[in-house]
Amino acid sequence: MGGGGFSSDPENTLLDDHVLALAREKRGNERPRVCFLATASGDSPQYIANFYTAYARKAEATHLPLFASAEIDIDAFLLEQDIVYVGGGNTENMMAIWRVHGVDTALRHAWESGVVMTGLSAGSLCWFETGTTDSFGRGLAALSGGLGLVPGSHSPHYDGEANRRPRYHELVENGSLPAGYAADDGAALVFDGPDLVEVVTSRPEARAYRVELGPDGHARETVLPVRYLG
C-alpha cells in the first residue's frame, strides 16, 4: 500500500478488507491470523492499539514486539500466521533491527510458505530490493537494502508528498535506483510471488505506475490499470 489502511485512513477499510479476503482465499481460514510488526515506529503503543482496534473483530490479531524482551521463536511464530502486516515509520531502522533478530529470514520463510505479506509506507517499501526512503531525515534517498522478495524499486506516497515523484525520477535517471513501481496513497500493488497481478485502490482517483528509464535517459511512467474496491 502506497498509503492508506487503518493507520492513515481508518474510516476507509477497503484495503484492509481486501487483505483479509486474500488471506481467506489463499489460506482457507475464515478468521485469518494476522500479525502486526510496528518495528518502523519503535513499537509505538498507540500504533499497535490502533491495529487491534481495526483487526481484532475481523481476525485473530497479534503483534511481534522487538523493543522489549520476549521469549519467542520468531520463525515459527510468523509461519503460524495467515497475514503479516508491516506498519510505517523509519525503514532503515526497521531493516537493521530485523536483521539483528533474524526477522528478515523469518519473513522470507513465511512468504515462501504462502503467508500473505502486506503493509504501507515502510511496510510497502520493505518487500522490494530498494526504493525511496526518508529514513535519514535529509530528504528522500535510496534505501540501502530491502528484503528483495519483489525485484526492483518502489516509491510509496507517490501523490501524497510533493517531492516523491521528482525524486524517484531523479534516482532512476542517475542510476541510484533500478526500475520499479510507484503507488499513490490508497493504491495497493498485489503480487503473486515476484509477479504483479493487479492494482487495487480504496480511492477512485488513486493510481500506480511502472517507472523505468526511457531511451532518452529520462524516467518514464506507465500508468497501470486499477480496480477500485468501492
N, C-alpha and C positions, 0 to 999 in steps of 0.2 A: 504494500500500500504506500503510494507516494505520500499520503497523509490521510487522515480520517479515522474511522473506527471509534471505539469507545473513548479513547483518551483525548481526542481533539474534536470529535463531533458526536457527543454521547446521545443526542436525540435522534440521530440517524443511524439505525442499526443494520442497514442493508449489507455493508461489507462484513461485519461480524456474523450476521446470519448466514451469509454465503460461505464463510469459513466453516461454520458448523455443518452446513448442508454438504459441503465437500467431504468432510470427515465422516458423516453418516453414510454417504455413498461409497466412499473408498474403504472405510474400516468396518462398516456394518454395525455400528454401535449407535443406537438411537439417542443415548445420552453420552456424548463423547467426553473423554477425559482430556482436559486442556490444562497445560502448564504454562504459566506466565514467567518470563525472565525479564526482570526490571533492572538488570545489571547496568545498562547505559545511564540510568538515572541514580545510580548508587543505591539500588533497592529502596527507592522512595516509598515510605509507608503509605502516603496518600495515593500514589500511583497504583500500588498493589491493592489498596482498598477499593479504588475505582474499578479495577479489573474484576474483583469479586462481585461488586455491585452489578456489573454488566453481564457476567457469565455464570454466576453461581445458580441462578434459577433455570438456566438452559443446559448446563453441562456439569460434569464433575470437575470442579475448578480447584487448582492447586498452584503453588508457585515454587520456584527454586531460588532460595536465598544464597548469596555468595559473600555477603559482607558480615555475616555472623556465623559462628561455629555451628556446624550441623553434621551429625554422623549420617551420611547418606552415600549410597553407591550411585553416583550421578549417571553413569552409563545405563545401569539397569532401570533407574527411575525414569529417564527420558524414553527408554524403549517401551515402557508401560503406557505411555501417553498416546492419544489419538491426534492431538494437536499440540504443537509448541508455538507459543505466541511471544515474540520478542518486542519489547517496548522501545520507545525513543530515548534519545539522550546523546551522550558522548560515545561515538562508535569506536574510536581508537582506544579509549579506556576500557570499553566493554571487551574488545577483542583481546587486549592484554590480559585482563582478568580471566577470561575464558581459557586462554592458553595455560595460565598458571594452574587452573583447576581441572584441565582436561575436558572442559565443556565443548571445545571445538571438535575434538574427536568424537565425543558422545553424540553431538548433534549430527555429525556425518553418519554415524551408525544408525541413528533414529531415522534420518532421511532415507537411507538405503533400505530400511525395513518398511517404509511406506507411511511413516508418520507425516501428517500434514504440517508444513512449516509456514509460518506467516509472521507478520509484524508490520510496523510502519516506521518511516524515517530511518533511524539506525537499524530497526528491525526489518527494514526492507533492503537497505544497503548491504547488510552483513552477508547475505547469501551469495553475492556476486564476488568476482575477483577483486574489484576495486570500484571507485566512484568518487563523487564529490562529497566532502565532509567539512563541517565547521568545527571539528573536534579541537582544533588548535587555537580557536578564538581570534584568528587574524584573517578573516575572510575564508573563502572556500579553497580547499586544497585537495590533492589526490589522496585517497585513503591508502595507507601503506600496504594493506592486505586484508581482504575479507576471507570468507570460508571457501569461496570458489566453487560452490555447488552449481552455480549458474555462471557460464562463461561471459566474459566481457565486463563492461562497466555499467554504472547506474547513477541516476540523479533523481532522488525524491523531491517533493515540494516544488515541482517544476514551475507551477504557476503561482505558488504561494509566497515566494520570496523573489524579489526583483532581480537579484544577481545570479539566480540559479541557472537560467538558460544561457546568458552570455558567458558565464564562467565555464559551464560544461562544454560549450562550443570551443572556447579558448583552449581548454585542456586536451580536447580531442585533436584540435588543429596543431598544437605544438608537440603532440606525441606523448604527453604525460598520461593520457588515458586511451585505452582501446575503444572501439565502437561499443555501443550498448543501448540501454533503454532508459527513457525518462518517463516519469509518471507525475501527473498533477495530483494535488490534494483531492481525495475522493476517487482516485483511479487505482486499480489493483491489477498487476500483471500476474496471470495464472500460468504456471509452468508445470509440465509433467516431466520430471527429471530436468534435463537442461533445455527442453524444448518449450517455446511459448505456445500455449494453447489458445488463449483468448485474453482480452482485457475487459474487466467488468468495472462498473462505476456506481457510486452512490449519489452522484450529482449529474444531472443531464448534460452539463457543459464540460465535465471533466474529460481529459484526453490523455493519451500516452503516445510515445514516439519512439521510433528507431532512430538513433543518432549515430552517424558514421562519417568518415572523412570522404568528401567528394573528390572527383578527378581534378577539380580546380584548386584543391588544397584547403578548401573551407568545409566546415561541418555542414552536413546535410541532414535534415529532418524528414522522416516519412511518418505521416500520421497513421496510426494503427486503428483498425476497426474496433469499436467498443460496443458493449452490451450494457445498457442502463438497467440496473436491477430494480428500479422502482416501478 
